[in-house]
Amino acid sequence: MSLRAIFMAKHKRSAARALEWLVERGVEVRAVVCPADPGDALDAQRVDLVAERYGLALSDDRSLYERIACGDPELQDVDLVLSFLFWRRIERPLIELPRLYCLNFHPAPLPELRGLGGYNVAILEGYREYGVSCHHVAETIDTGDIVRVVRFPIDPDTETALSLDLRSQEALLELFRSVIDEVVAGHELPRIPQGAGRYVDRAEFEQLRVVRPGDDIERKIRAFWYPPYPGAVIELEGRRFTLVDEARLRELAAIYRRAGWVP
């Protein structure tokens, strides 16, 4: 019998590929939860376009909770709730809905880096190893029992937030495939308690971005380099300005040249 799942994700190339793989693997996807068209995403990043291509029902999470409360028969026999880079807290009705597992695929190692800013903190604090995680969802964000953490070496003296994200997304997609293969094969997933960990919220993340006296400025620029988002910032006259060093300018210049943006 085919497994039945709800897939929840943000628009990212790895998430779109994960949904495509899930369908091709034979999992029956009852609902896909993702943002509306952001307007600036490439087609390859668009989870909603994958859903439309396969004729899958699109929803938002609020509607999903309402359907659960109303006893929607389409959601009564769901085996899996799968969060792949989903950006909102998953609440109890969805956690308790599936027959088997409610799983989150998190782009940082757990329990060291919960919440936001995994790439940034790893570079700022000189981690020599990074990782991606799959865990059972609990009501408190990123604290559920671990299924698996995949770790890989990094060089914090050369990585940027963008380069580390690119590497992590490939690892996260492979982790997703391997975990789902285990479930499809009927194997029971482990539950390893996390214990104490570190959580970075939005307020701390925004403070980390500010360049202050004594900071390693080059490292901080790399730690938050992720165009088009604001990077490491300085505060002047009540405004924030992103810092760019010569290495980042050379990167941008190479991209401009390849795009033909030369006088």
MARKENU-653522 format. One record per residue (C-alpha): residue number from 1; residue in one letter; x, z negated, y. Coordinates in nm, 4 decimals, decimal comma, padded with zeros to 6 digits. Example, Ala and Ser with C-alpha at 12.3 -4.5 7.8 and 13.67 -1.06 7.14 Angstrom:
kolgu->1	baro->A	u->01,2300	w->-00,7800	v->-00,4500
kolgu->2	baro->S	u->01,3670	w->-00,7140	v->-00,1060
This chain:
kolgu->1	baro->M	u->00,0000	w->00,0000	v->00,0000
kolgu->2	baro->S	u->00,1271	w->00,0893	v->00,3457
kolgu->3	baro->L	u->00,2254	w->-00,1887	v->00,5812
kolgu->4	baro->R	u->00,0210	w->-00,2171	v->00,8988
kolgu->5	baro->A	u->00,1905	w->-00,3089	v->01,2266
kolgu->6	baro->I	u->00,1529	w->-00,3587	v->01,5991
kolgu->7	baro->F	u->00,4534	w->-00,2299	v->01,7949
kolgu->8	baro->M	u->00,5334	w->-00,3728	v->02,1401
kolgu->9	baro->A	u->00,8170	w->-00,2350	v->02,3523
kolgu->10	baro->K	u->00,9515	w->-00,1274	v->02,6877
kolgu->11	baro->H	u->01,0469	w->00,2311	v->02,7699
kolgu->12	baro->K	u->01,3970	w->00,2743	v->02,6334
kolgu->13	baro->R	u->01,5577	w->00,5376	v->02,4158
kolgu->14	baro->S	u->01,6180	w->00,2897	v->02,1334
kolgu->15	baro->A	u->01,2556	w->00,1677	v->02,1447
kolgu->16	baro->A	u->01,1182	w->00,5221	v->02,1315
kolgu->17	baro->R	u->01,3445	w->00,5983	v->01,8358
kolgu->18	baro->A	u->01,2397	w->00,2729	v->01,6647
kolgu->19	baro->L	u->00,8711	w->00,3636	v->01,6887
kolgu->20	baro->E	u->00,9376	w->00,7156	v->01,5638
kolgu->21	baro->W	u->01,1377	w->00,5810	v->01,2691
kolgu->22	baro->L	u->00,8679	w->00,3236	v->01,1904
kolgu->23	baro->V	u->00,6028	w->00,5934	v->01,1578
kolgu->24	baro->E	u->00,8293	w->00,8205	v->00,9546
kolgu->25	baro->R	u->00,9083	w->00,5224	v->00,7287
kolgu->26	baro->G	u->00,5396	w->00,5128	v->00,6376
kolgu->27	baro->V	u->00,4296	w->00,2055	v->00,8319
kolgu->28	baro->E	u->00,0754	w->00,2369	v->00,9677
kolgu->29	baro->V	u->00,0949	w->00,1495	v->01,3383
kolgu->30	baro->R	u->-00,2426	w->00,0151	v->01,4498
kolgu->31	baro->A	u->-00,1523	w->-00,0269	v->01,8180
kolgu->32	baro->V	u->00,1374	w->00,0434	v->02,0542
kolgu->33	baro->V	u->00,1834	w->-00,1809	v->02,3579
kolgu->34	baro->C	u->00,4107	w->-00,0475	v->02,6312
kolgu->35	baro->P	u->00,4132	w->-00,0070	v->03,0105
kolgu->36	baro->A	u->00,2333	w->00,2704	v->03,1918
kolgu->37	baro->D	u->00,4369	w->00,5802	v->03,2809
kolgu->38	baro->P	u->00,7133	w->00,4389	v->03,5042
kolgu->39	baro->G	u->00,7628	w->00,7735	v->03,6745
kolgu->40	baro->D	u->01,1428	w->00,7758	v->03,6464
kolgu->41	baro->A	u->01,1956	w->00,7573	v->03,2683
kolgu->42	baro->L	u->01,3187	w->01,0496	v->03,0633
kolgu->43	baro->D	u->01,0881	w->01,1777	v->02,7909
kolgu->44	baro->A	u->01,3356	w->01,0475	v->02,5315
kolgu->45	baro->Q	u->01,2795	w->00,6946	v->02,6656
kolgu->46	baro->R	u->00,9002	w->00,7108	v->02,6708
kolgu->47	baro->V	u->00,7429	w->00,4996	v->02,3964
kolgu->48	baro->D	u->00,3977	w->00,6168	v->02,5056
kolgu->49	baro->L	u->00,4899	w->00,9807	v->02,4442
kolgu->50	baro->V	u->00,5979	w->00,8969	v->02,0892
kolgu->51	baro->A	u->00,2653	w->00,7202	v->02,0363
kolgu->52	baro->E	u->00,0734	w->01,0199	v->02,1692
kolgu->53	baro->R	u->00,2709	w->01,2589	v->01,9506
kolgu->54	baro->Y	u->00,1713	w->01,0645	v->01,6385
kolgu->55	baro->G	u->-00,1853	w->00,9943	v->01,7518
kolgu->56	baro->L	u->-00,1302	w->00,6185	v->01,7792
kolgu->57	baro->A	u->-00,3582	w->00,3957	v->01,9850
kolgu->58	baro->L	u->-00,2050	w->00,2757	v->02,3124
kolgu->59	baro->S	u->-00,2984	w->-00,0636	v->02,4525
kolgu->60	baro->D	u->-00,1858	w->-00,3343	v->02,6901
kolgu->61	baro->D	u->-00,1248	w->-00,6878	v->02,5699
kolgu->62	baro->R	u->-00,4242	w->-00,8387	v->02,7545
kolgu->63	baro->S	u->-00,6609	w->-00,5966	v->02,5836
kolgu->64	baro->L	u->-00,4999	w->-00,6784	v->02,2522
kolgu->65	baro->Y	u->-00,5633	w->-01,0514	v->02,2964
kolgu->66	baro->E	u->-00,9249	w->-00,9772	v->02,3861
kolgu->67	baro->R	u->-00,9659	w->-00,7644	v->02,0731
kolgu->68	baro->I	u->-00,8206	w->-01,0415	v->01,8570
kolgu->69	baro->A	u->-01,0599	w->-01,2939	v->02,0128
kolgu->70	baro->C	u->-01,3526	w->-01,0625	v->01,9420
kolgu->71	baro->G	u->-01,2497	w->-01,0196	v->01,5773
kolgu->72	baro->D	u->-01,1731	w->-00,6471	v->01,6007
kolgu->73	baro->P	u->-01,1615	w->-00,5309	v->01,2356
kolgu->74	baro->E	u->-00,8726	w->-00,2922	v->01,3168
kolgu->75	baro->L	u->-00,6572	w->-00,5991	v->01,3789
kolgu->76	baro->Q	u->-00,7764	w->-00,8228	v->01,0964
kolgu->77	baro->D	u->-00,5394	w->-00,6941	v->00,8283
kolgu->78	baro->V	u->-00,2182	w->-00,6431	v->01,0289
kolgu->79	baro->D	u->00,0998	w->-00,7275	v->00,8372
kolgu->80	baro->L	u->00,3556	w->-00,7182	v->01,1193
kolgu->81	baro->V	u->00,3751	w->-00,7706	v->01,4933
kolgu->82	baro->L	u->00,7008	w->-00,6153	v->01,6140
kolgu->83	baro->S	u->00,8454	w->-00,6794	v->01,9586
kolgu->84	baro->F	u->01,1311	w->-00,4445	v->02,0484
kolgu->85	baro->L	u->01,2594	w->-00,5335	v->02,3964
kolgu->86	baro->F	u->00,9059	w->-00,6372	v->02,4953
kolgu->87	baro->W	u->00,9265	w->-00,8027	v->02,8357
kolgu->88	baro->R	u->00,6423	w->-01,0565	v->02,8244
kolgu->89	baro->R	u->00,6000	w->-01,3828	v->02,6367
kolgu->90	baro->I	u->00,4043	w->-01,3325	v->02,3155
kolgu->91	baro->E	u->00,1225	w->-01,5838	v->02,2860
kolgu->92	baro->R	u->-00,0146	w->-01,7725	v->01,9871
kolgu->93	baro->P	u->-00,2996	w->-01,5318	v->01,8933
kolgu->94	baro->L	u->-00,0465	w->-01,2535	v->01,8336
kolgu->95	baro->I	u->00,2088	w->-01,4828	v->01,6732
kolgu->96	baro->E	u->-00,0494	w->-01,6014	v->01,4215
kolgu->97	baro->L	u->-00,2164	w->-01,2624	v->01,3699
kolgu->98	baro->P	u->00,0052	w->-01,0885	v->01,1103
kolgu->99	baro->R	u->-00,0118	w->-01,1566	v->00,7385
kolgu->100	baro->L	u->00,3679	w->-01,1448	v->00,7088
kolgu->101	baro->Y	u->00,5767	w->-01,1735	v->01,0242
kolgu->102	baro->C	u->00,5813	w->-01,1654	v->01,4020
kolgu->103	baro->L	u->00,9357	w->-01,0527	v->01,4859
kolgu->104	baro->N	u->01,1319	w->-00,9988	v->01,8054
kolgu->105	baro->F	u->01,4391	w->-00,7772	v->01,8379
kolgu->106	baro->H	u->01,6549	w->-00,9282	v->02,1114
kolgu->107	baro->P	u->01,9503	w->-00,7460	v->02,2754
kolgu->108	baro->A	u->02,1871	w->-01,0442	v->02,2718
kolgu->109	baro->P	u->02,3302	w->-01,2925	v->02,0218
kolgu->110	baro->L	u->02,1188	w->-01,5990	v->01,9495
kolgu->111	baro->P	u->02,1153	w->-01,8837	v->02,0174
kolgu->112	baro->E	u->02,3973	w->-01,8331	v->02,2698
kolgu->113	baro->L	u->02,2118	w->-01,5987	v->02,5050
kolgu->114	baro->R	u->01,8364	w->-01,6372	v->02,5347
kolgu->115	baro->G	u->01,6244	w->-01,4929	v->02,8123
kolgu->116	baro->L	u->01,7809	w->-01,2615	v->03,0701
kolgu->117	baro->G	u->02,1346	w->-01,1619	v->03,1488
kolgu->118	baro->G	u->02,2991	w->-01,1403	v->02,8095
kolgu->119	baro->Y	u->02,5266	w->-00,8488	v->02,8999
kolgu->120	baro->N	u->02,6086	w->-00,9998	v->03,2373
kolgu->121	baro->V	u->02,6948	w->-01,3475	v->03,1121
kolgu->122	baro->A	u->02,9053	w->-01,2098	v->02,8266
kolgu->123	baro->I	u->03,1239	w->-01,0159	v->03,0713
kolgu->124	baro->L	u->03,1350	w->-01,2885	v->03,3352
kolgu->125	baro->E	u->03,2416	w->-01,5510	v->03,0839
kolgu->126	baro->G	u->03,4862	w->-01,3320	v->02,8922
kolgu->127	baro->Y	u->03,3124	w->-01,3108	v->02,5545
kolgu->128	baro->R	u->03,5228	w->-01,1280	v->02,2957
kolgu->129	baro->E	u->03,2211	w->-01,0794	v->02,0716
kolgu->130	baro->Y	u->02,8650	w->-00,9766	v->02,1444
kolgu->131	baro->G	u->02,5632	w->-00,9171	v->01,9251
kolgu->132	baro->V	u->02,1954	w->-00,8398	v->01,8788
kolgu->133	baro->S	u->01,9349	w->-01,0506	v->01,7024
kolgu->134	baro->C	u->01,6120	w->-01,0427	v->01,5070
kolgu->135	baro->H	u->01,4100	w->-01,3632	v->01,5062
kolgu->136	baro->H	u->01,0657	w->-01,4911	v->01,4189
kolgu->137	baro->V	u->00,8607	w->-01,5295	v->01,7360
kolgu->138	baro->A	u->00,7810	w->-01,8800	v->01,8605
kolgu->139	baro->E	u->00,5766	w->-01,9747	v->02,1646
kolgu->140	baro->T	u->00,8932	w->-02,0632	v->02,3562
kolgu->141	baro->I	u->01,0849	w->-01,7457	v->02,4391
kolgu->142	baro->D	u->01,3758	w->-01,6541	v->02,2101
kolgu->143	baro->T	u->01,3741	w->-01,9835	v->02,0166
kolgu->144	baro->G	u->01,2165	w->-01,8830	v->01,6844
kolgu->145	baro->D	u->01,4016	w->-01,9012	v->01,3556
kolgu->146	baro->I	u->01,6651	w->-01,6308	v->01,3162
kolgu->147	baro->V	u->01,6349	w->-01,3506	v->01,0638
kolgu->148	baro->R	u->01,9711	w->-01,1885	v->01,1340
kolgu->149	baro->V	u->02,2340	w->-01,1602	v->01,4080
kolgu->150	baro->V	u->02,4686	w->-00,8613	v->01,4048
kolgu->151	baro->R	u->02,7909	w->-00,9200	v->01,5996
kolgu->152	baro->F	u->03,0576	w->-00,6781	v->01,7168
kolgu->153	baro->P	u->03,3815	w->-00,7063	v->01,9195
kolgu->154	baro->I	u->03,3845	w->-00,6245	v->02,2904
kolgu->155	baro->D	u->03,6483	w->-00,6149	v->02,5620
kolgu->156	baro->P	u->03,5146	w->-00,8162	v->02,8567
kolgu->157	baro->D	u->03,7950	w->-00,6784	v->03,0730
kolgu->158	baro->T	u->03,6615	w->-00,3206	v->03,0544
kolgu->159	baro->E	u->03,2890	w->-00,3418	v->02,9709
kolgu->160	baro->T	u->03,0163	w->-00,3021	v->03,2286
kolgu->161	baro->A	u->02,6586	w->-00,4193	v->03,1862
kolgu->162	baro->L	u->02,5602	w->-00,0557	v->03,1367
kolgu->163	baro->S	u->02,8256	w->00,0215	v->02,8752
kolgu->164	baro->L	u->02,7443	w->-00,2959	v->02,6833
kolgu->165	baro->D	u->02,3744	w->-00,2133	v->02,6881
kolgu->166	baro->L	u->02,4431	w->00,1336	v->02,5475
kolgu->167	baro->R	u->02,6426	w->-00,0143	v->02,2604
kolgu->168	baro->S	u->02,3870	w->-00,2885	v->02,2000
kolgu->169	baro->Q	u->02,0904	w->-00,0538	v->02,1826
kolgu->170	baro->E	u->02,2463	w->00,1393	v->01,8950
kolgu->171	baro->A	u->02,3147	w->-00,1886	v->01,7140
kolgu->172	baro->L	u->01,9606	w->-00,3122	v->01,7818
kolgu->173	baro->L	u->01,8072	w->00,0047	v->01,6416
kolgu->174	baro->E	u->02,0150	w->-00,0265	v->01,3243
kolgu->175	baro->L	u->01,9139	w->-00,3919	v->01,2934
kolgu->176	baro->F	u->01,5481	w->-00,2935	v->01,3325
kolgu->177	baro->R	u->01,5754	w->-00,0350	v->01,0559
kolgu->178	baro->S	u->01,7523	w->-00,2696	v->00,8171
kolgu->179	baro->V	u->01,5044	w->-00,5550	v->00,8691
kolgu->180	baro->I	u->01,1991	w->-00,3319	v->00,8301
kolgu->181	baro->D	u->01,3514	w->-00,1789	v->00,5166
kolgu->182	baro->E	u->01,3750	w->-00,5331	v->00,3763
kolgu->183	baro->V	u->01,0081	w->-00,5959	v->00,4535
kolgu->184	baro->V	u->00,8977	w->-00,2620	v->00,3070
kolgu->185	baro->A	u->01,0924	w->-00,3459	v->-00,0103
kolgu->186	baro->G	u->00,8961	w->-00,6698	v->-00,0396
kolgu->187	baro->H	u->01,1881	w->-00,9019	v->00,0270
kolgu->188	baro->E	u->01,1245	w->-01,2326	v->00,2033
kolgu->189	baro->L	u->01,2983	w->-01,2602	v->00,5389
kolgu->190	baro->P	u->01,5135	w->-01,5664	v->00,6043
kolgu->191	baro->R	u->01,4238	w->-01,8341	v->00,8574
kolgu->192	baro->I	u->01,7375	w->-01,9934	v->01,0018
kolgu->193	baro->P	u->01,6683	w->-02,2586	v->01,2687
kolgu->194	baro->Q	u->01,8477	w->-02,1815	v->01,5933
kolgu->195	baro->G	u->01,9308	w->-02,5288	v->01,7171
kolgu->196	baro->A	u->02,0513	w->-02,5712	v->02,0745
kolgu->197	baro->G	u->02,1049	w->-02,2615	v->02,2856
kolgu->198	baro->R	u->02,1329	w->-02,1289	v->02,6367
kolgu->199	baro->Y	u->01,8439	w->-01,9769	v->02,8322
kolgu->200	baro->V	u->01,8935	w->-01,7752	v->03,1525
kolgu->201	baro->D	u->01,5805	w->-01,7359	v->03,3646
kolgu->202	baro->R	u->01,5194	w->-01,4995	v->03,6551
kolgu->203	baro->A	u->01,6236	w->-01,7528	v->03,9206
kolgu->204	baro->E	u->01,9600	w->-01,8218	v->03,7548
kolgu->205	baro->F	u->02,0153	w->-01,4512	v->03,6955
kolgu->206	baro->E	u->01,9662	w->-01,3731	v->04,0647
kolgu->207	baro->Q	u->02,2096	w->-01,6463	v->04,1617
kolgu->208	baro->L	u->02,4708	w->-01,5199	v->03,9169
kolgu->209	baro->R	u->02,4684	w->-01,1820	v->04,0913
kolgu->210	baro->V	u->02,5834	w->-01,3258	v->04,4247
kolgu->211	baro->V	u->02,9576	w->-01,2975	v->04,4942
kolgu->212	baro->R	u->03,0934	w->-01,6322	v->04,6097
kolgu->213	baro->P	u->03,4384	w->-01,7568	v->04,7200
kolgu->214	baro->G	u->03,6733	w->-01,7834	v->04,4245
kolgu->215	baro->D	u->03,4871	w->-01,5291	v->04,2077
kolgu->216	baro->D	u->03,6736	w->-01,2611	v->04,0137
kolgu->217	baro->I	u->03,5093	w->-00,9854	v->04,2178
kolgu->218	baro->E	u->03,6133	w->-00,6943	v->03,9946
kolgu->219	baro->R	u->03,4718	w->-00,8729	v->03,6884
kolgu->220	baro->K	u->03,1499	w->-00,9594	v->03,8680
kolgu->221	baro->I	u->03,1029	w->-00,5976	v->03,9790
kolgu->222	baro->R	u->03,1389	w->-00,4809	v->03,6178
kolgu->223	baro->A	u->02,9155	w->-00,7587	v->03,4880
kolgu->224	baro->F	u->02,6244	w->-00,6330	v->03,6986
kolgu->225	baro->W	u->02,7016	w->-00,2611	v->03,7116
kolgu->226	baro->Y	u->02,3849	w->-00,0901	v->03,5917
kolgu->227	baro->P	u->02,2687	w->00,1859	v->03,8297
kolgu->228	baro->P	u->02,0113	w->00,2251	v->03,9749
kolgu->229	baro->Y	u->01,9549	w->-00,1511	v->03,9671
kolgu->230	baro->P	u->02,1182	w->-00,3778	v->04,2272
kolgu->231	baro->G	u->02,4549	w->-00,4997	v->04,1091
kolgu->232	baro->A	u->02,6795	w->-00,7832	v->04,2200
kolgu->233	baro->V	u->02,5739	w->-00,8604	v->04,5754
kolgu->234	baro->I	u->02,7022	w->-01,0121	v->04,8948
kolgu->235	baro->E	u->02,4668	w->-01,1707	v->05,1439
kolgu->236	baro->L	u->02,4982	w->-01,0693	v->05,5100
kolgu->237	baro->E	u->02,2539	w->-01,1504	v->05,7888
kolgu->238	baro->G	u->01,9814	w->-01,2385	v->05,5429
kolgu->239	baro->R	u->02,0181	w->-00,9196	v->05,3387
kolgu->240	baro->R	u->02,1830	w->-00,8409	v->05,0056
kolgu->241	baro->F	u->02,4213	w->-00,5506	v->04,9557
kolgu->242	baro->T	u->02,5548	w->-00,4266	v->04,6205
kolgu->243	baro->L	u->02,9331	w->-00,4131	v->04,5890
kolgu->244	baro->V	u->03,1037	w->-00,1055	v->04,4438
kolgu->245	baro->D	u->03,4743	w->-00,0821	v->04,3599
kolgu->246	baro->E	u->03,6938	w->00,2270	v->04,3237
kolgu->247	baro->A	u->03,6559	w->00,2399	v->03,9448
kolgu->248	baro->R	u->03,2754	w->00,2597	v->03,9756
kolgu->249	baro->L	u->03,3081	w->00,5236	v->04,2486
kolgu->250	baro->R	u->03,5223	w->00,7351	v->04,0153
kolgu->251	baro->E	u->03,2525	w->00,7058	v->03,7473
kolgu->252	baro->L	u->02,9873	w->00,8221	v->03,9920
kolgu->253	baro->A	u->03,2067	w->01,1032	v->04,1201
kolgu->254	baro->A	u->03,2541	w->01,2367	v->03,7663
kolgu->255	baro->I	u->02,8772	w->01,2302	v->03,7108
kolgu->256	baro->Y	u->02,8169	w->01,4126	v->04,0399
kolgu->257	baro->R	u->03,0710	w->01,6787	v->03,9485
kolgu->258	baro->R	u->02,9141	w->01,7365	v->03,6073
kolgu->259	baro->A	u->02,5750	w->01,7691	v->03,7766
kolgu->260	baro->G	u->02,7126	w->02,0298	v->04,0177
kolgu->261	baro->W	u->02,6754	w->01,8053	v->04,3217
kolgu->262	baro->V	u->02,9923	w->01,9208	v->04,4934
kolgu->263	baro->P	u->03,0322	w->02,0845	v->04,8374
